[in-house]
Amino acid sequence: MTDARSGNTLIAANPDEQRYPASLTKMMTVYLAFEALRDGRTTLDSVIRVSGNAASMPPSRLGLTAGMMLTVEEAILALVTKSANDAAAALGEYLGGGSEERFAQMMTLRARALGMTRTTFRNASGLPDLDQVTTARDMALLGRRLMQDHPSRYSFFSTPHFVFRGRTHWNHNRLLQEYEGTDGIKTGYVNDSGFNLVASTQRDGVRLIAAVFGGRTGRERDRHMMALLDQGFMQMGVAPTVHRSLPPMMAAAQAAPVRAARAQPRPQLAASPSKAQVAARAARAAPQALAARPSLLRTVTTRNARPPAAASRIEQGDSGRGYVRAPARAVQAPSARPGRPKATGPNRR
């Protein structure tokens, strides 16, 4: 977890251990798309023709078929909401001059230039590749640079859903609805990585960016992230708030490790503590909280220990299994604009 303004690390557990990024990879795919838009090499309305290779990507998918057309804007929205691998491959081929492999080399070179020294990309989607690795520190850095380098386009990551060819695709990042102040960034999941998340949250002028890898379930990962954000805001002197969709008892239970230093809570202090009191409590409780919290991190599988191909990942992108779908918002995604052509196509999860 980092302070977005200063870049200082507030909380860290194995931040430089290499992990599989899964769909967090799409953060770099979108970063390079934003650069192309900024430099005038493409526009949001530029048309991408889907190749047979892109259309053949396994789930999570937008349901693209070879020869289908979509715009750059639609591809970006498909990545930040549906986490669609077919759209990621199509966008990567488009930006890489027809080659996803060339685009992956561009991704790795850009990562090095940003200071992501332990990250290597092999594709645009995050589908399994033994050589595609990253770290929590590198992904938190990428989240910060997405916001700093492309502030006018960062809001793409806040899109709750978007409509493509008559189908509504929901954002997999549930913290957008469940944790106050969250406005991005990206979820990810493959078998070998577990459930990953990079989140950006702002309260009272303080913005935190955090990366969590290796959750056993999407819900466990999200709760772990919310507990870390609670702790980070307390360290920065920002009072915690009740999580939007969690019952009060569950919210209190998640925050309990942070408050473990107090033997008997005092209601009159807990009701409205001063910022100095909050920061002091967080500083005292931080070491115990980290020690008591079970690790969610998984180390990258070695080549010899990798399971057979038949047992490895097919579905990818964190489909949100086990979640209750949030009610539809009135906000219409940017891509669903009047006059946009419509067509039907398969939509596999």
N, C-alpha and C positions, 0 to 999 in steps of 0.2 A: 504494500500500500504506500502510495506516495502523495505528497502535497503537490497538487498540480501547479501552483504558483511558483514554488521554489524548486521543485523536483526532488526534495529531500525524502528519503525513505522513512516512514513512520513505523511500519510493522513489517517484519520479514521472517519467513521460515523457508529455508532451502531455496532462496530466490534465484540461484544460478545453476541449479540442477536442470539438466536438459529433459524436456518433456515433449510429447507429441502435441502440436498445437490444435489439431482437428480444425474445426471451422473458424477458429481465431485467425487462421491463415487469411481468411477473406478480408480481414482488416487491412492487410497490406495490398491485396488486390484492389480494394476501394481506394486506398491511399494513392496508388499509382493512377487510378482513374481520375481522382481529384486533381492530380498534377497535370494530366493530359488536358483536362477541362481548363485549368488555370492558364496553361501555356497556349491554348488555342489549337491544340492538335486534334481535338474532337469537341462535340457539343452534346448536350443532353438529348437532342433530337436526332443525333447521328444514328444510322441504322446498322445493326449487326446481323449478318446472315449466319444462322446456326449451322455448324458443320455436323457431319455424322458422328465424329468423335465427341463433340460436346453433347449431342443428343443422347449418347450412349452412357453418360455418367450415371452411376447408381444413386439412390436416394440419399439425402433429401433432394427433391427435384421440383422444378417449376412445371414440367411436362412438355418440354420443348421437343420438336421433331426436326430432323434434318431439312434444311431449306427454309425453315420458319424465320421470320424477321422479328426482331425486338429492338428497342432503342437503348442507348447507353443508360438513360434514366431508368428504364424498366429493369435493366440488368442490375444496376446498383441497388434499387429497391428490393429486388429478389434476393440479393445477397444479405442485406441488413435485416430483412424480416424473415423470409422463408428459409434462408441459408441454402439456397438452391445450388447444387453442384453443377447442373447443366448450364445454368446462367453464368456461373463463375468461370467455367471452362470456355464458354463462348466469349465472355468479356476478356479473358486472358489471351485467347487467340487473336482477338481484334486488336488489343493493345500491343501484342507481341508480333505483329506483322504476319499473322497466320499460324504462329507456332506457340503453343502453351509452354513448351520446354524453354523456348527463348524468353518468354515472359517470366518464367520462374527464375531464370538467371538475372533478369532485370530486378525482380523482387529481392533476391539475395543481395545484389549489389547495393540496392537502395537501403536495405536493412543495415548493411555494414556502414554506409555513409551516415545513417542516423545514430550509430553507436550500438546497434543490436549485434554484439560481437559473437554471440553463441547461437545465432539463428541461421538456419538454412532452409530454403524453400525449394520444392521440387514440382509443385503444381499450384494452380490458382485457387483450388477449392479447399484443400486440407484433407482430402481423401488419403488413406493410409499409404505411407512411404517410409521405409526405415530411415532414410536419410533426411527426412523433413522434420526438423527439431527446433525447439525454441526454449526459452526460460520465462519464468514469471516476471523477472525484472525486465527482460526485453519486451514482453507484451505490454506491461504497464507503461514502458517508455513509448511504444508505438501508439497506445491510446492517448497519451499526452500530446504527441506530435500531430496526430490527426486533428486534435482540437486547436492546437497552436498554429499549425501551418495552413489549415483550411477552415477557419472559423465560420465562413459564410456557407459552407456545405456540411459542417458537422451535424446539423439538425437532421440529416438523413437518418442518423442512428436513433432518432427519437420517433420515427414513423411507427405508429401502433399497428397498422396493417396497410396493405395495398391491394388494388384490384387489377388482375391481369386476365384478359380474355374472359371476363365475366366471373372469375373466381376470386374470392377474398383470401389473402394469405396473411396470417397473423405473426407478429413479432414474437420470437421465442424468448426474448429477454423479459421475464415476468417482473423484474425489479422496476420496470417502467411504471407498472401499476401498483406495486406493493411497497416500494420504499421511497419515501418523500425526497424529492430533489434529484432523482435519477433521470438522466437524459441520454443514456447509451451505456455500453457500447455493443458487445457481441458475446454470444454463447458459442459453445462448440462441444462436440461429442463424437468419439469413436470408441470402440471396445478397449483399445490399448491405452487411451488417454483418460478415460472416465469423463465426467461432466466438468467442462471448463467454463470460465466466465471472466471477462474483463468488464468492469463497471465504472461509470463516472457519475459522481453525485455531488451536488452543490447545495450548501445551506449556509445562511448568514454570512455570505461572502467567502466561505471556505469551500474549495473544491478538492475532492479526493478521487484518485484513480487507483483501482485495486485489481489484481489478477489472482484468481483461484483456480487451481488445477486438481483434477482427480477425484471429484465428488462421486460417491457411489450411486447417487440419483440426482436428478435435476433439483428436486426439492431440498435435499441435504446441502447441495452446493449453494443454493440461493440463501438458505438460512445461515450457513457459515459466512457467506459474504455479508449479509446484513449484520451479523454479530461483529464482524471485523470493522465494518463501516461505523457502527455504533461506537466501537472502541476508538477508532480513528478520530471521529468528531469530538469525543470526550477529551482526547489528548489535545485537540486544537481549541478546546474551550467552548464547543458548541453543544448545547444541551440536547439529549436524544429525544426523539418523538416516537409515538406508537406506530408500528408498521401498519400500513393501510389495510391489508387483507387478512392479517393474523389476529385471532382472538387475543384479548389483553393478557390472559394467562400464558399463552404461548409466547407472546412478545416478551413478557417478563422473564420467562424461563430462558429464552435465548440470551437475554442480557445478564442473567445471573452470574456467570463467571466473571464479568467485568466488575460486578459489585461485590465479589466474594470477600474483599478486605473488610467489609463492614459486618460485624457480628449481628447487630440488631439495627436494621434500617430505621431511620427517624422520619416519619411521614412529613413533618413540617419542613425538613431539609430536602427530601426527595421531591416535594411538590415544585419548588422553584429554586434550585441551587444556583449560587452565583457562578460565573464562568471560572473564577479562580478555584472554587471548591471542586467543580467538575473536573478541571484539569489536574488538580492535585490527586483526586481519587483515581483517575485513570492512570496517572503515573505510578501510583502505588500498586494498582491491580494488574497492570499490563503483564509483568513477568508471570504471575500465577495464572492469568487467563490463557496465555499462550502455552504454558506447560500443561494445563488441564485439558486443552482442546485437542481431540484426536486429529492427527495429520490427515489431510485429504490429498496429499501429493503422491503421485506414482512416478517412479523413475522410469526413464525410457527403457523399453525391452531390448535386450541385446539380441544380436542376430541368432545366436545359438539357442536362446531361450524363447524365441518367437514361436507362437503356436502355428500349426499348419494353416495354410491359406483358407481352407474350408471353414476353419473355426474363427477367422478374423473378421474384421468389420465389413458390413455392407451398408446398413443404414447409417447415415452420418448427418450431423448438423443440429442435433439436440431437438428432436421433434416434440419434446415436452410431454412425454408419456406420463400419465398420472396426474396431470394438471386439470383443473377445472377452467374451462375457457372463460376469459373475462368478457363481460358484456360489450357489445360493439359500441365504439365511440362515434360521434357524429363527424369526426375529422375524416376527410377524404384524402387519400394518399395523392402526392403530386402527379403520379403517372396517370391517374384516371381522369384525363382531361377530355373535354368535348372534342369529338372528331377523331379520336384515336381508333384505328381499325380494330375489330374484334374477330376472334376466331376461336374455335373449340379445340381442345387437345387433352390428352391424358394428364392426370395429376397424381403421381404415385408418391407415397410417403416412404 
